[in-house]
């Protein structure tokens, strides 16, 4: 095992470790996200040097993504157990082993796309005084009601400058899962029924009430089938439980100011009510880097 090097850990390093704990990040994604740091990285080369130092210290580790693209495959970074203990203390219970291990190649597209979504919402939110104050990693939340159990791809809370908060769970759709099925197997239909049944427990003003974001990574037209099915299975069609859009659309537009999401009735809306979004002009338009 290589000898670990000691390096002085500063506040910006803690921000790096906290960001990587949320979800695996490439250097390009982390540089983009660092726009929300107290001291952003303006040069990706400097960021890469810092990542290598943190890696040599045994706090983080990287692997290559198996993604189709131009040039060399990007590498994603994850915390080690030492990195996790640095953030949360020596006595903090550790997540499951796979939290620190290499991601299976079959999950690379899904993980990279989910990270793009999360980073986009965080960076775009900063323009409007909106913060992601809580984040639940993939499969860390279990929603159960009756015969249904569902594990969201992630969950988070968005909080406005005035302290108003909104909760969300995410279903990232890569087009590989069945939409409808008569069999008792995993499908979009089963997830829709599970979320709808679970949501029916909450009143409109319940702070634990949430909405589910269905985000497609391949074909946005697939949302037509998903929401047609949602309209069939929902107990109360007047409620808004599901919002959907394509990942490419989300990356190109401001989800807080532009109505890029739609519900099962075809109504378009922003991710938060517009009256909760600060109206000042952004100081810098934060779009995803091409190499992210």
Secondary structure, 3 states (H helix, E strand, C coil): CCCCCCCCCCHHHHHHHHHHHHCCEEHHHHHHHHHHCCCCCCCHHHHHHHHHHHHHCCCEEEEECCCCCCCCCCEEEEECHHHHHHHHCCCCCCCCHHHHCCCCHHHHHHHHHHHHHHHHHHHHHHCCCCEEEEEECCCCCCEEECCEEECCCEEEEEECCCCCEEEEEEEEECCCCCCCCCCCCCCHHHHHHHHHHHHCCCCCCCCCCEEEEEEECCCCCHHHHHHHHHHHHCCCCCCCCEEEEEHHHHHHCCCCCCCCEECCCCCEECCCCHHHCCCCCCCCCCCCCCCC
